[in-house]
């Protein structure tokens, strides 16, 4: 089988699995592009961040970082906390990425929540090259986000109404993720830990400096409470049975950067 056929078969297998991701990434990317346009940034700012950073939640947060006082240490710690989950993603994918040659560095760079979910669990059809399949999944998802970002910025320049207040999209994004997790769990320990840590740090450090202490506090509390979190029954599992005897269904966790 020639190289062209190998790539074509891998693309045909990967593309249908990324279509649902495209819907979400194009919408969130548009929101991010609109936000960057509303804040007065030229188009190359969001495109460069979408291309090089490729971490949806962090890209939204970076908007305020670029507009605030220069503080590289705080920006580094914030980025580390927001994207710390990728450390565990990376460890779990070491075996799947083994032996993929030049594709491996790109797969590591382009890994996001959605690409991880597909590449770690998809049943690759017989005869389809594993490396090319995972590469196309990561490549497609990344360009959905970049395309949505460009579209959002361009649309922001022709909208017949003011986009003032569009920055609330970041709050709405995280609120949606929080509610999704809340409804997908029977015991709400992780959500309550996050809320309480944030409220306490807000009271102690104020609105301008509470975020990093809150993230650190959450990380420590999650490590301490890990035995209780591991034992918490999930909605949709055999342990989470409703009054009528049927298991409750949980909603899947979406991206997260915003990617």
C-alpha positions as CSV (number, residue, x, y, z in Angstrom):
1,X,0.0,0.0,0.0
2,X,1.4,3.4,-1.0
3,X,1.9,6.3,1.3
4,X,-0.9,8.2,-0.2
5,X,-3.3,5.4,0.4
6,X,-2.2,5.0,4.0
7,X,-2.8,8.7,4.6
8,X,-6.2,8.6,2.8
9,X,-7.4,5.7,4.8
10,X,-6.3,7.2,8.1
11,X,-8.0,10.5,7.3
12,X,-11.2,8.8,6.4
13,X,-11.2,6.9,9.7
14,X,-10.3,10.0,11.8
15,X,-12.5,12.7,10.2
16,X,-15.9,11.4,11.2
17,X,-14.8,11.2,14.9
18,X,-13.7,14.9,14.9
19,X,-16.9,16.3,13.4
20,X,-18.6,16.8,16.8
21,X,-15.4,18.5,18.0
22,X,-15.6,20.8,15.0
23,X,-19.0,22.1,16.1
24,X,-17.7,23.0,19.6
25,X,-14.3,24.3,18.6
26,X,-15.7,26.5,15.8
27,X,-18.2,28.1,18.2
28,X,-15.7,28.6,21.1
29,X,-13.0,29.7,18.7
30,X,-15.5,32.3,17.2
31,X,-16.2,33.5,20.8
32,X,-12.4,33.9,21.4
33,X,-11.9,35.7,18.1
34,X,-14.8,38.1,18.9
35,X,-13.3,38.8,22.3
36,X,-9.9,39.6,20.9
37,X,-11.5,41.9,18.3
38,X,-13.6,43.7,21.0
39,X,-10.4,44.2,23.1
40,X,-8.7,45.9,20.2
41,X,-6.1,43.3,19.2
42,X,-5.1,42.9,15.6
43,X,-5.9,39.6,13.9
44,X,-2.4,38.2,14.2
45,X,-2.6,38.2,18.0
46,X,-5.4,35.6,18.3
47,X,-4.1,33.6,15.4
48,X,-0.6,33.4,16.8
49,X,-2.0,32.4,20.2
50,X,-4.3,29.8,18.7
51,X,-1.4,28.4,16.6
52,X,1.3,28.4,19.3
53,X,-0.5,28.2,22.6
54,X,-3.4,26.0,21.6
55,X,-5.0,25.8,25.0
56,X,-8.5,27.2,24.9
57,X,-9.0,28.1,28.5
58,X,-5.6,29.6,28.8
59,X,-6.1,31.6,25.6
60,X,-9.2,33.3,27.1
61,X,-7.2,34.0,30.3
62,X,-4.3,35.4,28.3
63,X,-6.5,38.2,27.0
64,X,-6.6,39.7,30.5
65,X,-2.9,38.9,31.1
66,X,-2.0,40.9,28.0
67,X,-4.0,43.9,29.2
68,X,-2.7,43.8,32.8
69,X,0.6,44.7,34.4
70,X,3.6,42.7,33.2
71,X,4.0,39.7,35.6
72,X,5.7,36.7,33.9
73,X,5.9,34.7,37.1
74,X,2.2,34.9,37.8
75,X,1.4,34.1,34.1
76,X,3.6,31.0,34.3
77,X,2.0,29.7,37.4
78,X,-1.5,30.4,36.1
79,X,-0.7,28.6,32.9
80,X,0.8,25.7,34.8
81,X,-2.3,25.4,37.0
82,X,-4.8,25.7,34.2
83,X,-3.1,23.1,32.1
84,X,-1.7,20.8,34.7
85,X,-4.1,18.0,33.7
86,X,-2.0,17.5,30.5
87,X,0.8,16.1,32.7
88,X,-1.4,13.1,33.4
89,X,-2.7,12.9,29.8
90,X,0.9,12.8,28.6
91,X,1.9,10.0,31.0
92,X,-1.1,7.9,29.9
93,X,-0.3,8.3,26.2
94,X,3.4,7.3,26.4
95,X,2.7,3.8,25.3
96,X,0.4,4.8,22.4
97,X,3.0,7.3,21.1
98,X,5.9,4.9,21.2
99,X,7.5,4.1,17.9
100,X,5.7,6.9,15.9
101,X,8.9,8.7,14.9
102,X,8.6,12.3,13.7
103,X,4.8,12.3,14.5
104,X,5.4,12.0,18.2
105,X,6.5,15.6,18.9
106,X,3.6,17.0,17.1
107,X,1.1,14.7,18.8
108,X,2.5,15.8,22.2
109,X,2.2,19.5,21.3
110,X,-1.3,19.2,19.8
111,X,-2.8,17.1,22.4
112,X,-6.0,18.6,23.9
113,X,-8.8,17.2,25.9
114,X,-10.8,16.1,22.8
115,X,-7.9,14.7,20.9
116,X,-6.8,12.7,24.0
117,X,-10.4,11.4,24.4
118,X,-10.4,10.1,20.8
119,X,-6.9,8.9,20.5
120,X,-6.9,7.1,23.8
121,X,-10.2,5.2,23.3
122,X,-11.0,5.0,19.6
123,X,-10.9,1.6,18.0
124,X,-8.8,2.1,14.9
125,X,-10.1,0.0,12.0
126,X,-7.9,-2.9,10.8
127,X,-5.5,-1.8,8.1
128,X,-5.4,1.9,9.2
129,X,-2.1,3.2,10.3
130,X,-2.2,4.1,14.0
131,X,0.3,7.0,13.7
132,X,-1.4,8.7,10.8
133,X,-4.9,8.2,12.4
134,X,-3.8,10.0,15.6
135,X,-2.0,12.6,13.7
136,X,-5.1,13.5,11.7
137,X,-7.3,13.6,14.8
138,X,-4.9,16.1,16.4
139,X,-4.3,18.1,13.2
140,X,-8.0,18.4,12.5
141,X,-9.0,19.4,16.0
142,X,-6.2,22.0,16.1
143,X,-7.3,23.6,12.8
144,X,-10.9,23.7,13.8
145,X,-9.9,25.9,16.7
146,X,-7.6,28.1,14.6
147,X,-10.3,28.5,11.9
148,X,-13.0,29.4,14.5
149,X,-10.7,32.0,16.0
150,X,-10.0,33.6,12.6
151,X,-13.7,33.6,11.7
152,X,-14.7,35.1,15.0
153,X,-12.2,38.0,14.6
154,X,-13.4,38.7,11.1
155,X,-17.1,38.6,12.0
156,X,-16.3,41.0,14.9
157,X,-15.3,43.6,12.4
158,X,-18.6,43.6,10.5
159,X,-21.1,43.1,13.2
160,X,-23.7,45.9,13.1
161,X,-23.9,46.1,16.9
162,X,-21.5,46.6,19.8
163,X,-19.6,43.7,21.2
164,X,-19.1,45.4,24.6
165,X,-19.4,42.8,27.3
166,X,-18.3,39.9,25.1
167,X,-15.6,39.1,27.7
168,X,-18.4,37.4,29.8
169,X,-18.0,34.5,27.4
170,X,-15.1,33.3,29.6
171,X,-17.3,33.3,32.7
172,X,-20.0,31.5,30.8
173,X,-17.6,28.9,29.5
174,X,-16.4,28.0,33.0
175,X,-19.9,28.2,34.4
176,X,-21.0,25.7,31.8
177,X,-18.2,23.3,32.6
178,X,-18.9,23.6,36.3
179,X,-22.6,22.9,35.8
180,X,-21.8,20.0,33.5
181,X,-19.6,18.5,36.2
182,X,-22.2,19.2,38.9
183,X,-25.0,17.4,37.0
184,X,-22.7,14.5,36.1
185,X,-21.7,13.7,39.7
186,X,-23.9,12.3,42.5
187,X,-21.5,13.5,45.2
188,X,-20.3,17.0,44.5
189,X,-17.1,17.0,46.5
190,X,-14.8,18.3,43.7
191,X,-17.2,21.1,42.8
192,X,-17.7,22.2,46.5
193,X,-13.9,22.1,47.0
194,X,-13.4,24.4,44.1
195,X,-16.1,26.9,45.2
196,X,-15.0,27.0,48.8
197,X,-11.3,27.4,47.9
198,X,-12.2,30.2,45.5
199,X,-14.4,32.0,48.0
200,X,-11.9,31.9,50.8
201,X,-9.0,33.0,48.6
202,X,-11.2,35.8,47.2
203,X,-11.9,37.1,50.7
204,X,-8.2,36.8,51.8
205,X,-6.4,38.1,48.6
206,X,-9.0,40.2,46.9
207,X,-10.3,40.1,43.3
208,X,-7.0,41.0,41.8
209,X,-4.8,38.3,43.3
210,X,-7.0,35.4,44.4
211,X,-6.8,33.1,41.3
212,X,-3.3,31.6,41.7
213,X,-3.7,31.0,45.5
214,X,-7.2,29.4,44.8
215,X,-5.7,27.1,42.1
216,X,-2.9,26.0,44.5
217,X,-5.4,25.5,47.3
218,X,-7.6,23.3,45.1
219,X,-4.6,21.2,44.0
220,X,-3.6,20.6,47.6
221,X,-7.1,19.8,48.7
222,X,-7.7,17.4,45.8
223,X,-4.5,15.6,46.7
224,X,-5.5,15.3,50.3
225,X,-9.1,14.3,49.5
226,X,-8.1,11.9,46.7
227,X,-9.3,8.7,48.5
228,X,-12.7,10.2,48.9
229,X,-12.8,11.5,45.3
230,X,-11.8,8.1,43.9
231,X,-14.5,6.4,45.9
232,X,-17.2,8.9,44.9
233,X,-19.8,7.1,42.7
234,X,-20.3,8.7,39.3
235,X,-23.6,9.3,37.7
236,X,-24.2,6.7,35.1
237,X,-22.3,4.0,36.9
238,X,-23.7,0.9,38.4
239,X,-23.6,2.5,41.9
240,X,-25.5,5.6,40.9
241,X,-29.0,4.3,40.7
242,X,-32.1,6.5,40.9
243,X,-35.2,6.0,43.0
244,X,-36.9,4.1,40.1
245,X,-33.9,1.7,39.9
246,X,-32.5,3.1,36.7
247,X,-29.0,4.5,36.5
248,X,-28.7,8.2,36.1
249,X,-26.8,9.3,33.0
250,X,-23.9,11.7,33.2
251,X,-22.9,14.3,30.7
252,X,-19.3,14.2,29.2
253,X,-16.8,16.8,30.2
254,X,-16.3,19.4,27.4
255,X,-12.9,21.4,26.4
256,X,-11.6,23.3,28.5
257,X,-9.5,26.1,26.4
258,X,-11.4,26.3,26.1
259,X,-8.7,23.0,24.7
